[in-house]
Amino acid sequence: MLPSDELSDEFDVLMRRAGITVPEQRREAVLTAYAELRDQMLLLRDRYAHTDEPANVFRLTPAERA
């Protein structure tokens, strides 16, 4: 996890890029939620490789009847 100042700076940059203004009274709660979401994303990203995902198969013609 990033140190608190770096996490806060990253959050500020992302909010600025997205054009979102977080009210000061909600900033701490939103920053905490962002930190938790970021941790979850890292956990999921490191856990599975793209090859672990099942492939989807789409059939454009009806299956033949047995």
PDB file of N, CA, C and O in Angstrom, chain B, residues numbered from 101:
ATOM      1  N   MET B 101       0.856  -1.190   0.000  1.00  0.00           N
ATOM      2  CA  MET B 101       0.000   0.000   0.000  1.00  0.00           C
ATOM      3  C   MET B 101       0.891   1.239   0.000  1.00  0.00           C
ATOM      4  O   MET B 101       1.956   1.252   0.618  1.00  0.00           O
ATOM      5  N   LEU B 102       0.448   2.262  -0.690  1.00  0.00           N
ATOM      6  CA  LEU B 102       1.192   3.517  -0.732  1.00  0.00           C
ATOM      7  C   LEU B 102       1.131   4.227   0.610  1.00  0.00           C
ATOM      8  O   LEU B 102       0.137   4.125   1.329  1.00  0.00           O
ATOM      9  N   PRO B 103       2.200   4.950   0.946  1.00  0.00           N
ATOM     10  CA  PRO B 103       2.107   5.795   2.149  1.00  0.00           C
ATOM     11  C   PRO B 103       0.945   6.776   2.006  1.00  0.00           C
ATOM     12  O   PRO B 103       0.540   7.113   0.893  1.00  0.00           O
ATOM     13  N   SER B 104       0.427   7.220   3.114  1.00  0.00           N
ATOM     14  CA  SER B 104      -0.769   8.054   3.136  1.00  0.00           C
ATOM     15  C   SER B 104      -0.675   9.286   2.239  1.00  0.00           C
ATOM     16  O   SER B 104      -1.625   9.597   1.522  1.00  0.00           O
ATOM     17  N   ASP B 105       0.464   9.994   2.270  1.00  0.00           N
ATOM     18  CA  ASP B 105       0.605  11.195   1.443  1.00  0.00           C
ATOM     19  C   ASP B 105       0.579  10.868  -0.039  1.00  0.00           C
ATOM     20  O   ASP B 105      -0.031  11.592  -0.826  1.00  0.00           O
ATOM     21  N   GLU B 106       1.242   9.776  -0.426  1.00  0.00           N
ATOM     22  CA  GLU B 106       1.257   9.384  -1.838  1.00  0.00           C
ATOM     23  C   GLU B 106      -0.132   8.939  -2.295  1.00  0.00           C
ATOM     24  O   GLU B 106      -0.554   9.261  -3.406  1.00  0.00           O
ATOM     25  N   LEU B 107      -0.828   8.214  -1.457  1.00  0.00           N
ATOM     26  CA  LEU B 107      -2.179   7.771  -1.781  1.00  0.00           C
ATOM     27  C   LEU B 107      -3.107   8.972  -1.948  1.00  0.00           C
ATOM     28  O   LEU B 107      -3.915   9.024  -2.876  1.00  0.00           O
ATOM     29  N   SER B 108      -2.980   9.920  -1.050  1.00  0.00           N
ATOM     30  CA  SER B 108      -3.791  11.133  -1.110  1.00  0.00           C
ATOM     31  C   SER B 108      -3.500  11.920  -2.388  1.00  0.00           C
ATOM     32  O   SER B 108      -4.417  12.422  -3.037  1.00  0.00           O
ATOM     33  N   ASP B 109      -2.226  12.022  -2.741  1.00  0.00           N
ATOM     34  CA  ASP B 109      -1.852  12.733  -3.971  1.00  0.00           C
ATOM     35  C   ASP B 109      -2.394  12.015  -5.204  1.00  0.00           C
ATOM     36  O   ASP B 109      -2.896  12.654  -6.129  1.00  0.00           O
ATOM     37  N   GLU B 110      -2.291  10.678  -5.216  1.00  0.00           N
ATOM     38  CA  GLU B 110      -2.808   9.892  -6.335  1.00  0.00           C
ATOM     39  C   GLU B 110      -4.319  10.103  -6.473  1.00  0.00           C
ATOM     40  O   GLU B 110      -4.830  10.297  -7.576  1.00  0.00           O
ATOM     41  N   PHE B 111      -5.014  10.063  -5.351  1.00  0.00           N
ATOM     42  CA  PHE B 111      -6.455  10.273  -5.342  1.00  0.00           C
ATOM     43  C   PHE B 111      -6.814  11.654  -5.897  1.00  0.00           C
ATOM     44  O   PHE B 111      -7.726  11.787  -6.712  1.00  0.00           O
ATOM     45  N   ASP B 112      -6.087  12.675  -5.447  1.00  0.00           N
ATOM     46  CA  ASP B 112      -6.343  14.044  -5.920  1.00  0.00           C
ATOM     47  C   ASP B 112      -6.158  14.163  -7.427  1.00  0.00           C
ATOM     48  O   ASP B 112      -6.959  14.806  -8.107  1.00  0.00           O
ATOM     49  N   VAL B 113      -5.105  13.546  -7.946  1.00  0.00           N
ATOM     50  CA  VAL B 113      -4.849  13.595  -9.394  1.00  0.00           C
ATOM     51  C   VAL B 113      -5.978  12.911 -10.155  1.00  0.00           C
ATOM     52  O   VAL B 113      -6.465  13.438 -11.155  1.00  0.00           O
ATOM     53  N   LEU B 114      -6.391  11.743  -9.685  1.00  0.00           N
ATOM     54  CA  LEU B 114      -7.459  11.015 -10.374  1.00  0.00           C
ATOM     55  C   LEU B 114      -8.782  11.781 -10.344  1.00  0.00           C
ATOM     56  O   LEU B 114      -9.506  11.813 -11.340  1.00  0.00           O
ATOM     57  N   MET B 115      -9.093  12.389  -9.216  1.00  0.00           N
ATOM     58  CA  MET B 115     -10.331  13.166  -9.114  1.00  0.00           C
ATOM     59  C   MET B 115     -10.274  14.390 -10.032  1.00  0.00           C
ATOM     60  O   MET B 115     -11.262  14.743 -10.676  1.00  0.00           O
ATOM     61  N   ARG B 116      -9.127  15.015 -10.080  1.00  0.00           N
ATOM     62  CA  ARG B 116      -8.960  16.185 -10.949  1.00  0.00           C
ATOM     63  C   ARG B 116      -9.115  15.796 -12.419  1.00  0.00           C
ATOM     64  O   ARG B 116      -9.780  16.493 -13.184  1.00  0.00           O
ATOM     65  N   ARG B 117      -8.497  14.678 -12.809  1.00  0.00           N
ATOM     66  CA  ARG B 117      -8.605  14.196 -14.195  1.00  0.00           C
ATOM     67  C   ARG B 117     -10.049  13.876 -14.565  1.00  0.00           C
ATOM     68  O   ARG B 117     -10.480  14.114 -15.693  1.00  0.00           O
ATOM     69  N   ALA B 118     -10.786  13.337 -13.607  1.00  0.00           N
ATOM     70  CA  ALA B 118     -12.181  12.957 -13.849  1.00  0.00           C
ATOM     71  C   ALA B 118     -13.129  14.145 -13.734  1.00  0.00           C
ATOM     72  O   ALA B 118     -14.309  14.038 -14.067  1.00  0.00           O
ATOM     73  N   GLY B 119     -12.609  15.286 -13.259  1.00  0.00           N
ATOM     74  CA  GLY B 119     -13.456  16.464 -13.102  1.00  0.00           C
ATOM     75  C   GLY B 119     -14.388  16.366 -11.909  1.00  0.00           C
ATOM     76  O   GLY B 119     -15.452  16.985 -11.896  1.00  0.00           O
ATOM     77  N   ILE B 120     -13.997  15.595 -10.913  1.00  0.00           N
ATOM     78  CA  ILE B 120     -14.835  15.386  -9.726  1.00  0.00           C
ATOM     79  C   ILE B 120     -14.307  16.228  -8.573  1.00  0.00           C
ATOM     80  O   ILE B 120     -13.109  16.235  -8.287  1.00  0.00           O
ATOM     81  N   THR B 121     -15.218  16.935  -7.920  1.00  0.00           N
ATOM     82  CA  THR B 121     -14.869  17.695  -6.735  1.00  0.00           C
ATOM     83  C   THR B 121     -15.494  17.011  -5.530  1.00  0.00           C
ATOM     84  O   THR B 121     -16.717  16.914  -5.426  1.00  0.00           O
ATOM     85  N   VAL B 122     -14.657  16.543  -4.628  1.00  0.00           N
ATOM     86  CA  VAL B 122     -15.138  15.873  -3.420  1.00  0.00           C
ATOM     87  C   VAL B 122     -15.252  16.925  -2.322  1.00  0.00           C
ATOM     88  O   VAL B 122     -14.264  17.585  -2.000  1.00  0.00           O
ATOM     89  N   PRO B 123     -16.448  17.092  -1.738  1.00  0.00           N
ATOM     90  CA  PRO B 123     -16.595  18.059  -0.650  1.00  0.00           C
ATOM     91  C   PRO B 123     -15.643  17.731   0.500  1.00  0.00           C
ATOM     92  O   PRO B 123     -15.436  16.563   0.829  1.00  0.00           O
ATOM     93  N   GLU B 124     -15.075  18.751   1.097  1.00  0.00           N
ATOM     94  CA  GLU B 124     -14.075  18.567   2.156  1.00  0.00           C
ATOM     95  C   GLU B 124     -14.598  17.709   3.308  1.00  0.00           C
ATOM     96  O   GLU B 124     -13.844  16.919   3.876  1.00  0.00           O
ATOM     97  N   GLN B 125     -15.865  17.850   3.657  1.00  0.00           N
ATOM     98  CA  GLN B 125     -16.413  17.072   4.765  1.00  0.00           C
ATOM     99  C   GLN B 125     -16.542  15.586   4.428  1.00  0.00           C
ATOM    100  O   GLN B 125     -16.713  14.769   5.333  1.00  0.00           O
ATOM    101  N   ARG B 126     -16.464  15.221   3.150  1.00  0.00           N
ATOM    102  CA  ARG B 126     -16.555  13.813   2.744  1.00  0.00           C
ATOM    103  C   ARG B 126     -15.214  13.245   2.290  1.00  0.00           C
ATOM    104  O   ARG B 126     -15.105  12.045   2.038  1.00  0.00           O
ATOM    105  N   ARG B 127     -14.216  14.077   2.184  1.00  0.00           N
ATOM    106  CA  ARG B 127     -12.927  13.678   1.625  1.00  0.00           C
ATOM    107  C   ARG B 127     -12.302  12.491   2.360  1.00  0.00           C
ATOM    108  O   ARG B 127     -11.837  11.553   1.713  1.00  0.00           O
ATOM    109  N   GLU B 128     -12.281  12.508   3.671  1.00  0.00           N
ATOM    110  CA  GLU B 128     -11.652  11.431   4.442  1.00  0.00           C
ATOM    111  C   GLU B 128     -12.350  10.098   4.180  1.00  0.00           C
ATOM    112  O   GLU B 128     -11.683   9.082   3.986  1.00  0.00           O
ATOM    113  N   ALA B 129     -13.675  10.090   4.171  1.00  0.00           N
ATOM    114  CA  ALA B 129     -14.426   8.851   3.934  1.00  0.00           C
ATOM    115  C   ALA B 129     -14.206   8.341   2.509  1.00  0.00           C
ATOM    116  O   ALA B 129     -14.036   7.141   2.298  1.00  0.00           O
ATOM    117  N   VAL B 130     -14.209   9.251   1.533  1.00  0.00           N
ATOM    118  CA  VAL B 130     -14.015   8.844   0.137  1.00  0.00           C
ATOM    119  C   VAL B 130     -12.586   8.359  -0.080  1.00  0.00           C
ATOM    120  O   VAL B 130     -12.366   7.391  -0.809  1.00  0.00           O
ATOM    121  N   LEU B 131     -11.626   9.011   0.537  1.00  0.00           N
ATOM    122  CA  LEU B 131     -10.233   8.589   0.421  1.00  0.00           C
ATOM    123  C   LEU B 131     -10.039   7.208   1.043  1.00  0.00           C
ATOM    124  O   LEU B 131      -9.298   6.388   0.501  1.00  0.00           O
ATOM    125  N   THR B 132     -10.684   6.942   2.157  1.00  0.00           N
ATOM    126  CA  THR B 132     -10.618   5.616   2.787  1.00  0.00           C
ATOM    127  C   THR B 132     -11.223   4.560   1.862  1.00  0.00           C
ATOM    128  O   THR B 132     -10.658   3.479   1.694  1.00  0.00           O
ATOM    129  N   ALA B 133     -12.365   4.873   1.267  1.00  0.00           N
ATOM    130  CA  ALA B 133     -13.002   3.944   0.336  1.00  0.00           C
ATOM    131  C   ALA B 133     -12.111   3.703  -0.881  1.00  0.00           C
ATOM    132  O   ALA B 133     -12.010   2.575  -1.363  1.00  0.00           O
ATOM    133  N   TYR B 134     -11.466   4.756  -1.376  1.00  0.00           N
ATOM    134  CA  TYR B 134     -10.559   4.623  -2.516  1.00  0.00           C
ATOM    135  C   TYR B 134      -9.393   3.693  -2.158  1.00  0.00           C
ATOM    136  O   TYR B 134      -9.017   2.836  -2.958  1.00  0.00           O
ATOM    137  N   ALA B 135      -8.826   3.858  -0.970  1.00  0.00           N
ATOM    138  CA  ALA B 135      -7.708   3.015  -0.539  1.00  0.00           C
ATOM    139  C   ALA B 135      -8.132   1.552  -0.465  1.00  0.00           C
ATOM    140  O   ALA B 135      -7.384   0.668  -0.882  1.00  0.00           O
ATOM    141  N   GLU B 136      -9.321   1.292   0.061  1.00  0.00           N
ATOM    142  CA  GLU B 136      -9.815  -0.081   0.161  1.00  0.00           C
ATOM    143  C   GLU B 136     -10.088  -0.676  -1.218  1.00  0.00           C
ATOM    144  O   GLU B 136      -9.764  -1.837  -1.467  1.00  0.00           O
ATOM    145  N   LEU B 137     -10.677   0.109  -2.112  1.00  0.00           N
ATOM    146  CA  LEU B 137     -10.935  -0.356  -3.470  1.00  0.00           C
ATOM    147  C   LEU B 137      -9.631  -0.666  -4.190  1.00  0.00           C
ATOM    148  O   LEU B 137      -9.522  -1.674  -4.889  1.00  0.00           O
ATOM    149  N   ARG B 138      -8.653   0.199  -4.017  1.00  0.00           N
ATOM    150  CA  ARG B 138      -7.348   0.004  -4.646  1.00  0.00           C
ATOM    151  C   ARG B 138      -6.704  -1.293  -4.147  1.00  0.00           C
ATOM    152  O   ARG B 138      -6.139  -2.046  -4.940  1.00  0.00           O
ATOM    153  N   ASP B 139      -6.784  -1.556  -2.851  1.00  0.00           N
ATOM    154  CA  ASP B 139      -6.246  -2.793  -2.295  1.00  0.00           C
ATOM    155  C   ASP B 139      -6.943  -4.014  -2.878  1.00  0.00           C
ATOM    156  O   ASP B 139      -6.288  -5.009  -3.193  1.00  0.00           O
ATOM    157  N   GLN B 140      -8.258  -3.950  -3.025  1.00  0.00           N
ATOM    158  CA  GLN B 140      -9.003  -5.069  -3.592  1.00  0.00           C
ATOM    159  C   GLN B 140      -8.632  -5.310  -5.050  1.00  0.00           C
ATOM    160  O   GLN B 140      -8.511  -6.455  -5.486  1.00  0.00           O
ATOM    161  N   MET B 141      -8.453  -4.229  -5.800  1.00  0.00           N
ATOM    162  CA  MET B 141      -8.066  -4.365  -7.206  1.00  0.00           C
ATOM    163  C   MET B 141      -6.694  -5.026  -7.322  1.00  0.00           C
ATOM    164  O   MET B 141      -6.488  -5.874  -8.190  1.00  0.00           O
ATOM    165  N   LEU B 142      -5.759  -4.646  -6.461  1.00  0.00           N
ATOM    166  CA  LEU B 142      -4.433  -5.263  -6.481  1.00  0.00           C
ATOM    167  C   LEU B 142      -4.510  -6.736  -6.110  1.00  0.00           C
ATOM    168  O   LEU B 142      -3.811  -7.564  -6.695  1.00  0.00           O
ATOM    169  N   LEU B 143      -5.347  -7.062  -5.149  1.00  0.00           N
ATOM    170  CA  LEU B 143      -5.516  -8.449  -4.737  1.00  0.00           C
ATOM    171  C   LEU B 143      -6.044  -9.297  -5.884  1.00  0.00           C
ATOM    172  O   LEU B 143      -5.538 -10.391  -6.136  1.00  0.00           O
ATOM    173  N   LEU B 144      -7.052  -8.801  -6.575  1.00  0.00           N
ATOM    174  CA  LEU B 144      -7.640  -9.557  -7.679  1.00  0.00           C
ATOM    175  C   LEU B 144      -6.695  -9.637  -8.869  1.00  0.00           C
ATOM    176  O   LEU B 144      -6.612 -10.674  -9.527  1.00  0.00           O
ATOM    177  N   ARG B 145      -5.992  -8.567  -9.145  1.00  0.00           N
ATOM    178  CA  ARG B 145      -5.079  -8.543 -10.288  1.00  0.00           C
ATOM    179  C   ARG B 145      -3.948  -9.545 -10.085  1.00  0.00           C
ATOM    180  O   ARG B 145      -3.554 -10.228 -11.031  1.00  0.00           O
ATOM    181  N   ASP B 146      -3.427  -9.641  -8.882  1.00  0.00           N
ATOM    182  CA  ASP B 146      -2.304 -10.536  -8.618  1.00  0.00           C
ATOM    183  C   ASP B 146      -2.720 -11.987  -8.453  1.00  0.00           C
ATOM    184  O   ASP B 146      -1.889 -12.888  -8.558  1.00  0.00           O
ATOM    185  N   ARG B 147      -3.984 -12.216  -8.198  1.00  0.00           N
ATOM    186  CA  ARG B 147      -4.438 -13.566  -7.885  1.00  0.00           C
ATOM    187  C   ARG B 147      -4.590 -14.452  -9.122  1.00  0.00           C
ATOM    188  O   ARG B 147      -4.237 -15.631  -9.080  1.00  0.00           O
ATOM    189  N   TYR B 148      -5.096 -13.918 -10.189  1.00  0.00           N
ATOM    190  CA  TYR B 148      -5.391 -14.719 -11.371  1.00  0.00           C
ATOM    191  C   TYR B 148      -4.717 -14.153 -12.615  1.00  0.00           C
ATOM    192  O   TYR B 148      -4.633 -12.939 -12.797  1.00  0.00           O
ATOM    193  N   ALA B 149      -4.252 -15.033 -13.441  1.00  0.00           N
ATOM    194  CA  ALA B 149      -3.717 -14.633 -14.746  1.00  0.00           C
ATOM    195  C   ALA B 149      -4.871 -14.612 -15.741  1.00  0.00           C
ATOM    196  O   ALA B 149      -5.916 -15.216 -15.500  1.00  0.00           O
ATOM    197  N   HIS B 150      -4.684 -13.927 -16.843  1.00  0.00           N
ATOM    198  CA  HIS B 150      -5.752 -13.870 -17.840  1.00  0.00           C
ATOM    199  C   HIS B 150      -6.059 -15.258 -18.398  1.00  0.00           C
ATOM    200  O   HIS B 150      -7.166 -15.495 -18.881  1.00  0.00           O
ATOM    201  N   THR B 151      -5.104 -16.168 -18.339  1.00  0.00           N
ATOM    202  CA  THR B 151      -5.325 -17.524 -18.843  1.00  0.00           C
ATOM    203  C   THR B 151      -6.194 -18.361 -17.904  1.00  0.00           C
ATOM    204  O   THR B 151      -6.671 -19.426 -18.297  1.00  0.00           O
ATOM    205  N   ASP B 152      -6.407 -17.899 -16.678  1.00  0.00           N
ATOM    206  CA  ASP B 152      -7.262 -18.610 -15.734  1.00  0.00           C
ATOM    207  C   ASP B 152      -8.745 -18.363 -15.984  1.00  0.00           C
ATOM    208  O   ASP B 152      -9.595 -19.082 -15.460  1.00  0.00           O
ATOM    209  N   GLU B 153      -9.050 -17.358 -16.773  1.00  0.00           N
ATOM    210  CA  GLU B 153     -10.443 -17.038 -17.064  1.00  0.00           C
ATOM    211  C   GLU B 153     -10.995 -18.013 -18.089  1.00  0.00           C
ATOM    212  O   GLU B 153     -10.310 -18.344 -19.056  1.00  0.00           O
ATOM    213  N   PRO B 154     -12.211 -18.475 -17.894  1.00  0.00           N
ATOM    214  CA  PRO B 154     -12.792 -19.381 -18.892  1.00  0.00           C
ATOM    215  C   PRO B 154     -13.113 -18.629 -20.180  1.00  0.00           C
ATOM    216  O   PRO B 154     -13.506 -17.462 -20.159  1.00  0.00           O
ATOM    217  N   ALA B 155     -12.941 -19.306 -21.263  1.00  0.00           N
ATOM    218  CA  ALA B 155     -13.267 -18.702 -22.552  1.00  0.00           C
ATOM    219  C   ALA B 155     -14.774 -18.771 -22.771  1.00  0.00           C
ATOM    220  O   ALA B 155     -15.425 -19.732 -22.359  1.00  0.00           O
ATOM    221  N   ASN B 156     -15.316 -17.765 -23.411  1.00  0.00           N
ATOM    222  CA  ASN B 156     -16.729 -17.774 -23.774  1.00  0.00           C
ATOM    223  C   ASN B 156     -16.857 -18.261 -25.204  1.00  0.00           C
ATOM    224  O   ASN B 156     -16.083 -17.877 -26.081  1.00  0.00           O
ATOM    225  N   VAL B 157     -17.833 -19.099 -25.422  1.00  0.00           N
ATOM    226  CA  VAL B 157     -18.062 -19.622 -26.761  1.00  0.00           C
ATOM    227  C   VAL B 157     -19.464 -19.201 -27.179  1.00  0.00           C
ATOM    228  O   VAL B 157     -20.443 -19.506 -26.498  1.00  0.00           O
ATOM    229  N   PHE B 158     -19.551 -18.510 -28.285  1.00  0.00           N
ATOM    230  CA  PHE B 158     -20.834 -18.070 -28.810  1.00  0.00           C
ATOM    231  C   PHE B 158     -21.121 -18.856 -30.081  1.00  0.00           C
ATOM    232  O   PHE B 158     -20.260 -18.987 -30.950  1.00  0.00           O
ATOM    233  N   ARG B 159     -22.319 -19.369 -30.177  1.00  0.00           N
ATOM    234  CA  ARG B 159     -22.710 -20.126 -31.350  1.00  0.00           C
ATOM    235  C   ARG B 159     -23.736 -19.308 -32.110  1.00  0.00           C
ATOM    236  O   ARG B 159     -24.765 -18.925 -31.554  1.00  0.00           O
ATOM    237  N   LEU B 160     -23.461 -19.039 -33.374  1.00  0.00           N
ATOM    238  CA  LEU B 160     -24.359 -18.230 -34.179  1.00  0.00           C
ATOM    239  C   LEU B 160     -25.419 -19.058 -34.879  1.00  0.00           C
ATOM    240  O   LEU B 160     -26.433 -18.521 -35.324  1.00  0.00           O
ATOM    241  N   THR B 161     -25.200 -20.340 -34.979  1.00  0.00           N
ATOM    242  CA  THR B 161     -26.207 -21.225 -35.593  1.00  0.00           C
ATOM    243  C   THR B 161     -26.738 -22.149 -34.518  1.00  0.00           C
ATOM    244  O   THR B 161     -26.020 -22.473 -33.573  1.00  0.00           O
ATOM    245  N   PRO B 162     -27.979 -22.578 -34.644  1.00  0.00           N
ATOM    246  CA  PRO B 162     -28.532 -23.492 -33.631  1.00  0.00           C
ATOM    247  C   PRO B 162     -27.748 -24.804 -33.589  1.00  0.00           C
ATOM    248  O   PRO B 162     -27.257 -25.286 -34.609  1.00  0.00           O
ATOM    249  N   ALA B 163     -27.645 -25.355 -32.409  1.00  0.00           N
ATOM    250  CA  ALA B 163     -26.978 -26.651 -32.264  1.00  0.00           C
ATOM    251  C   ALA B 163     -27.802 -27.730 -32.969  1.00  0.00           C
ATOM    252  O   ALA B 163     -29.032 -27.689 -32.971  1.00  0.00           O
ATOM    253  N   GLU B 164     -27.106 -28.684 -33.559  1.00  0.00           N
ATOM    254  CA  GLU B 164     -27.822 -29.769 -34.219  1.00  0.00           C
ATOM    255  C   GLU B 164     -28.470 -30.649 -33.167  1.00  0.00           C
ATOM    256  O   GLU B 164     -27.907 -30.898 -32.101  1.00  0.00           O
ATOM    257  N   ARG B 165     -29.657 -31.108 -33.492  1.00  0.00           N
ATOM    258  CA  ARG B 165     -30.385 -31.971 -32.553  1.00  0.00           C
ATOM    259  C   ARG B 165     -29.929 -33.403 -32.714  1.00  0.00           C
ATOM    260  O   ARG B 165     -29.688 -33.866 -33.829  1.00  0.00           O
ATOM    261  N   ALA B 166     -29.809 -34.108 -31.595  1.00  0.00           N
ATOM    262  CA  ALA B 166     -29.346 -35.498 -31.630  1.00  0.00           C
ATOM    263  C   ALA B 166     -30.440 -36.447 -31.949  1.00  0.00           C
ATOM    264  O   ALA B 166     -30.211 -37.654 -32.015  1.00  0.00           O
TER     265      ALA B 166
END
